[in-house]
Amino acid sequence: MQKHRILVINPGSTSTKIGVFDDEEVVFEKTIRHQPEEVNQYKRIIDQYEFRKNVILNELDKEGINISKLSAVCGRGGLLRPIEGGTYEVNDAMLEDLKNGYNGEHASNLGGIIANEIAKGLNIGAYIVDPVVVDELQDLARVSGVPEIPRKSIFHALNQKAVARRAAKDLHMSYKESRLIVTHMGGGITVGAHENGRVIDVNNGLHGDGPFSPERAGTVPAGDLVSLCYSGQYYRDEVMKKLVGQGGLMAYLDTNDAREVEKMVEHGDKKAKLVFDAMAYQIAKEIGSMSAVLQGKVDAIALTGGLAYGKAFVEEISKRVHWIADVLVYPGENELEALNEGTLRILNNEEVPKQYPNFAE
């Protein structure tokens, strides 16, 4: 049987990660770094797409990869309107929202556009998989206690969904028949309750609730936060930095590098140990919370993301939650693999590609 060759594209603010796969086998993988002067010449992120597309094509050409042999192209999903998880065919309605930055400007918006530009010339399919705007929350999970501030679904959908499928497979189950708690632990931390293929509850990992992380504050006492905001000591942007970017480990220990914190702990730094253990403690609490969402019927707990490489950190979490279900560990983010797997399911006719709705109709 002939293999499917897939090009996957994951644009970041100062880099573009690309990969070429033959089915699940990596043929080529590279992170292309962009100099500030290269990207800063464009007024809007969206204006970079031609430049980035050409850089990708040049890189593939240098590597001797013939794009005419591609079966499909998949880009990282951007800040679209809230949609359910899955693999989506790039269509005109999606391109319109990506180009207009409907939900904000972000480099990931370029993924679907570049994928479409390359695929169009080859007469093959262009797709995106599980963008960060995936929203499958049950109605109960949206109620926050303040009507003007409903809870939102903003999480590491791509990696969470890929890891959930992997965990279900390891358990000899279908993802759509499983009940899992998946915890992504990176610069931000999100803990999702996956029930029958849908993430019915998850903490807002951007600047919302949940555990603190290497650089985000997570849930903080609301009244004290209001007092801080009106203390006259900080501008709005400064408070936001305390919540996102300068919160968590960064605020306590002046580093967002968990490996550095592990070294501090090894050298007997008591404050570092307290803060690091507290982060694990908060993650365990959030996992416990999601076990209540699933009514205690949990097939497994999966830990993933960069922090899952830390053996001691994983053990600190596991000792508090292993009574709920077995703890499975899948370190790293594996985003290129997840994009490839989502596309492969379409090419192998395991799934039908979803259509991004035309909200203007």
C-alpha positions as CSV (number, residue, x, y, z in Angstrom):
1,M,0.0,0.0,0.0
2,Q,1.3,3.4,-1.0
3,K,2.2,5.7,1.9
4,H,0.6,9.1,2.4
5,R,3.1,11.9,2.4
6,I,2.0,14.9,4.6
7,L,3.5,18.3,5.1
8,V,2.7,19.9,8.5
9,I,3.3,23.5,9.4
10,N,3.3,25.1,12.9
11,P,4.0,28.8,12.8
12,G,5.2,30.6,15.9
13,S,6.0,34.2,16.6
14,T,9.7,34.0,15.7
15,S,9.9,30.5,14.1
16,T,8.1,28.1,11.8
17,K,8.2,24.4,12.6
18,I,7.7,22.1,9.6
19,G,7.6,18.3,9.2
20,V,7.2,15.8,6.4
21,F,5.8,12.4,7.2
22,D,5.3,9.2,5.3
23,D,2.3,7.9,7.2
24,E,3.6,8.1,10.8
25,E,7.3,8.0,9.9
26,V,9.2,11.3,10.1
27,V,11.0,12.0,6.8
28,F,12.1,15.6,7.7
29,E,11.6,17.9,10.6
30,K,13.0,21.4,11.1
31,T,12.5,24.6,13.1
32,I,13.1,27.6,10.8
33,R,14.1,30.6,12.9
34,H,13.1,34.1,11.7
35,Q,15.2,37.2,12.5
36,P,13.3,40.1,14.1
37,E,14.1,42.3,11.1
38,E,12.5,39.8,8.8
39,V,9.1,39.6,10.5
40,N,9.0,43.2,11.9
41,Q,8.9,44.7,8.4
42,Y,5.3,43.4,8.1
43,K,2.6,45.6,9.8
44,R,0.3,42.6,10.6
45,I,1.1,39.0,11.2
46,I,-1.1,38.0,8.4
47,D,1.0,39.9,6.0
48,Q,3.9,37.4,6.6
49,Y,2.2,34.5,4.9
50,E,3.9,34.9,1.5
51,F,7.3,35.3,3.1
52,R,6.8,32.3,5.4
53,K,5.4,30.2,2.6
54,N,8.5,30.9,0.4
55,V,10.8,30.1,3.3
56,I,9.1,26.7,3.8
57,L,9.2,25.9,0.1
58,N,12.9,26.9,-0.2
59,E,13.7,24.7,2.9
60,L,11.9,21.7,1.3
61,D,13.7,22.3,-2.0
62,K,17.1,22.4,-0.3
63,E,16.3,19.1,1.4
64,G,15.4,17.6,-2.0
65,I,11.8,17.0,-1.0
66,N,9.5,17.0,-4.1
67,I,6.3,18.7,-3.0
68,S,4.4,17.2,-6.0
69,K,4.5,13.9,-4.1
70,L,2.5,15.3,-1.1
71,S,-0.9,13.8,-0.3
72,A,-2.0,16.7,1.9
73,V,-0.9,19.8,3.8
74,C,-1.9,20.5,7.4
75,G,-1.4,23.8,9.3
76,R,-1.7,24.7,13.0
77,G,-5.2,26.0,13.7
78,G,-5.4,29.6,14.6
79,L,-7.7,31.9,16.7
80,L,-11.0,31.0,15.0
81,R,-14.5,31.1,16.4
82,P,-15.2,28.4,19.0
83,I,-15.6,25.0,17.3
84,E,-15.7,21.4,18.4
85,G,-12.5,19.3,18.1
86,G,-11.4,17.4,15.0
87,T,-9.7,17.8,11.6
88,Y,-11.1,20.6,9.5
89,E,-10.8,21.1,5.8
90,V,-9.6,24.7,5.1
91,N,-12.5,26.5,3.4
92,D,-13.3,30.1,2.4
93,A,-15.1,30.9,5.7
94,M,-12.1,29.8,7.7
95,L,-9.6,31.7,5.6
96,E,-11.8,34.8,6.0
97,D,-11.7,34.6,9.8
98,L,-7.9,33.7,9.9
99,K,-7.1,36.7,7.6
100,N,-9.2,39.1,9.6
101,G,-7.9,37.9,12.9
102,Y,-11.4,37.3,14.2
103,N,-10.4,36.1,17.6
104,G,-7.0,38.0,17.7
105,E,-3.7,38.2,15.8
106,H,-1.4,35.2,16.4
107,A,1.2,33.5,14.3
108,S,-0.9,30.3,14.4
109,N,-3.4,32.1,12.1
110,L,-0.9,31.6,9.3
111,G,-1.0,27.8,9.5
112,G,-4.3,27.3,7.6
113,I,-3.5,30.0,5.1
114,I,-0.1,28.7,4.2
115,A,-1.3,25.1,4.0
116,N,-4.1,26.2,1.7
117,E,-1.7,28.2,-0.6
118,I,0.6,25.2,-1.0
119,A,-2.1,22.6,-1.3
120,K,-4.1,24.7,-3.9
121,G,-1.2,24.6,-6.4
122,L,-1.0,20.8,-6.0
123,N,-4.7,20.1,-6.1
124,I,-4.6,18.3,-2.7
125,G,-6.4,18.8,0.6
126,A,-5.5,21.5,3.2
127,Y,-6.4,20.9,6.8
128,I,-6.1,22.2,10.4
129,V,-6.4,20.0,13.5
130,D,-7.8,20.8,17.0
131,P,-7.1,24.6,17.3
132,V,-6.8,26.3,20.7
133,V,-10.4,27.5,20.3
134,V,-11.8,24.0,20.6
135,D,-14.9,24.4,22.8
136,E,-16.8,21.3,23.8
137,L,-17.7,22.4,27.3
138,Q,-20.9,21.1,28.8
139,D,-23.3,23.9,29.9
140,L,-22.7,23.3,33.6
141,A,-19.0,24.1,33.1
142,R,-19.7,27.5,31.6
143,V,-21.3,29.0,34.7
144,S,-18.8,30.9,36.8
145,G,-20.8,32.7,39.5
146,V,-20.6,36.0,37.7
147,P,-23.0,36.2,34.7
148,E,-20.8,38.7,32.9
149,I,-17.8,36.4,33.1
150,P,-18.7,32.9,31.8
151,R,-16.0,30.3,31.9
152,K,-14.2,29.8,28.6
153,S,-12.5,26.9,26.8
154,I,-9.0,28.0,26.0
155,F,-6.5,25.1,26.4
156,H,-3.8,23.0,24.7
157,A,-6.4,21.2,22.5
158,L,-4.0,19.8,19.9
159,N,-1.7,18.0,22.4
160,Q,-4.5,17.1,24.8
161,K,-6.6,15.4,22.1
162,A,-3.6,13.6,20.6
163,V,-2.5,12.3,24.0
164,A,-6.1,11.3,24.9
165,R,-6.2,9.2,21.7
166,R,-2.8,7.7,22.5
167,A,-3.9,6.8,26.0
168,A,-7.1,5.3,24.8
169,K,-5.2,3.2,22.3
170,D,-2.8,2.0,25.1
171,L,-5.8,1.0,27.1
172,H,-7.2,-0.9,24.1
173,M,-10.2,1.5,24.0
174,S,-11.7,3.9,21.5
175,Y,-11.2,7.6,22.4
176,K,-14.9,8.1,21.8
177,E,-15.7,5.4,24.4
178,S,-13.2,6.5,27.1
179,R,-13.2,8.7,30.2
180,L,-9.8,10.4,30.7
181,I,-8.2,13.2,32.6
182,V,-5.5,14.8,30.5
183,T,-3.0,17.3,32.0
184,H,-0.8,19.4,29.7
185,M,2.1,20.9,31.7
186,G,4.1,23.5,29.9
187,G,4.4,27.3,30.1
188,G,0.7,27.1,30.8
189,I,-1.1,24.2,32.5
190,T,-4.5,22.8,31.5
191,V,-6.4,19.9,32.9
192,G,-9.2,18.5,30.8
193,A,-12.0,16.0,31.5
194,H,-12.4,14.0,28.3
195,E,-15.7,12.1,28.1
196,N,-16.6,10.0,25.0
197,G,-14.3,12.0,22.7
198,R,-15.3,15.5,24.0
199,V,-13.5,17.8,26.5
200,I,-16.6,18.6,28.7
201,D,-14.6,20.7,31.2
202,V,-11.2,22.3,31.3
203,N,-9.5,25.2,33.0
204,N,-8.8,28.3,31.0
205,G,-5.0,28.0,30.6
206,L,-4.4,31.5,29.1
207,H,-5.2,33.9,31.9
208,G,-8.0,32.3,33.7
209,D,-8.2,29.6,36.3
210,G,-6.5,26.4,37.4
211,P,-3.0,25.6,38.7
212,F,-0.2,28.2,38.5
213,S,2.5,27.3,36.0
214,P,6.0,28.3,35.1
215,E,4.8,31.7,34.0
216,R,1.1,32.0,34.7
217,A,-0.7,32.7,38.0
218,G,-3.7,30.5,37.5
219,T,-6.5,30.9,40.1
220,V,-5.8,33.7,42.6
221,P,-8.1,35.0,45.4
222,A,-10.5,37.2,43.5
223,G,-11.1,39.9,46.1
224,D,-7.4,40.4,46.7
225,L,-6.9,40.7,42.9
226,V,-9.6,43.4,42.7
227,S,-7.8,45.3,45.5
228,L,-4.5,45.0,43.7
229,C,-6.1,46.3,40.5
230,Y,-7.4,49.4,42.3
231,S,-4.4,50.0,44.6
232,G,-3.1,52.7,42.2
233,Q,0.3,50.9,42.1
234,Y,-0.2,49.2,38.7
235,Y,-1.4,49.8,35.2
236,R,-3.7,47.3,33.6
237,D,-0.9,45.8,31.5
238,E,1.3,45.4,34.6
239,V,-1.4,43.4,36.3
240,M,-1.9,41.2,33.2
241,K,1.8,40.5,33.2
242,K,1.5,39.3,36.8
243,L,-1.1,36.9,35.6
244,V,0.5,35.8,32.3
245,G,4.2,35.9,31.7
246,Q,5.4,37.0,35.1
247,G,3.3,34.8,37.3
248,G,3.8,31.3,38.8
249,L,7.4,30.1,39.1
250,M,8.6,33.3,37.4
251,A,7.1,35.4,40.2
252,Y,8.5,33.3,43.1
253,L,11.8,32.2,41.7
254,D,12.7,34.5,38.8
255,T,12.8,31.7,36.3
256,N,10.2,29.9,34.1
257,D,12.6,27.0,33.5
258,A,11.5,24.0,35.6
259,R,14.9,22.4,35.0
260,E,16.6,25.3,36.8
261,V,14.1,25.0,39.7
262,E,14.8,21.3,39.9
263,K,18.5,22.2,40.3
264,M,17.7,24.6,43.1
265,V,15.7,21.9,44.9
266,E,18.6,19.5,44.5
267,H,21.0,22.1,46.1
268,G,18.7,22.4,49.1
269,D,16.8,25.6,48.3
270,K,13.8,25.3,50.6
271,K,11.8,28.1,48.9
272,A,12.2,26.5,45.5
273,K,11.1,23.1,46.9
274,L,8.0,24.7,48.5
275,V,7.0,26.5,45.3
276,F,7.7,23.5,43.0
277,D,5.8,21.1,45.3
278,A,2.9,23.7,45.5
279,M,2.7,23.6,41.7
280,A,2.4,19.8,41.7
281,Y,-0.1,20.1,44.6
282,Q,-2.3,22.5,42.6
283,I,-2.2,20.2,39.5
284,A,-3.2,17.3,41.6
285,K,-6.1,19.3,43.1
286,E,-7.3,20.2,39.5
287,I,-7.1,16.5,38.5
288,G,-9.2,15.7,41.6
289,S,-11.7,18.3,40.5
290,M,-12.0,16.8,37.0
291,S,-12.5,13.3,38.5
292,A,-15.6,14.8,40.2
293,V,-16.7,16.0,36.8
294,L,-16.4,12.5,35.5
295,Q,-18.3,11.2,38.6
296,G,-15.2,9.2,39.7
297,K,-15.4,6.9,36.6
298,V,-11.9,7.6,35.1
299,D,-10.2,5.1,32.8
300,A,-6.8,6.8,33.2
301,I,-5.0,10.1,34.0
302,A,-2.5,11.2,31.3
303,L,0.3,13.7,32.0
304,T,2.0,15.4,29.1
305,G,3.9,18.5,28.1
306,G,7.5,19.6,28.9
307,L,7.1,19.3,32.6
308,A,6.2,15.6,32.2
309,Y,10.0,14.9,31.6
310,G,10.6,15.7,35.3
311,K,10.5,12.4,37.1
312,A,10.3,13.8,40.6
313,F,7.6,16.3,39.6
314,V,5.5,13.6,38.0
315,E,5.9,11.4,41.1
316,E,4.8,14.3,43.3
317,I,1.6,14.6,41.3
318,S,1.1,10.8,40.9
319,K,1.2,10.1,44.7
320,R,-1.8,12.3,45.2
321,V,-4.0,11.1,42.3
322,H,-3.1,7.4,41.5
323,W,-6.0,6.3,43.7
324,I,-8.3,7.8,41.1
325,A,-6.9,5.9,38.1
326,D,-3.6,4.7,36.6
327,V,-1.3,7.6,35.7
328,L,0.1,7.4,32.2
329,V,3.0,9.7,31.2
330,Y,3.6,11.1,27.6
331,P,6.3,13.8,27.9
332,G,6.7,16.6,25.4
333,E,4.3,18.5,23.2
334,N,4.5,16.5,19.9
335,E,2.5,19.1,17.9
336,L,3.8,18.2,14.5
337,E,3.0,14.5,15.1
338,A,-0.5,15.5,16.3
339,L,-1.2,17.5,13.1
340,N,0.1,14.6,11.0
341,E,-2.1,12.1,12.9
342,G,-5.2,14.2,12.5
343,T,-4.6,14.5,8.7
344,L,-3.8,10.8,8.4
345,R,-7.1,9.8,9.9
346,I,-8.8,11.7,7.0
347,L,-6.6,10.2,4.3
348,N,-7.2,6.7,5.7
349,N,-11.0,7.3,5.7
350,E,-11.1,6.8,9.5
351,E,-12.9,10.1,9.8
352,V,-14.6,12.6,7.6
353,P,-13.1,16.1,7.6
354,K,-15.3,18.7,9.4
355,Q,-16.4,21.9,7.7
356,Y,-15.8,25.2,9.4
357,P,-19.2,26.9,9.4
358,N,-20.0,30.1,7.4
359,F,-21.2,32.2,10.3
360,A,-22.2,35.0,7.9
361,E,-25.0,32.9,6.5
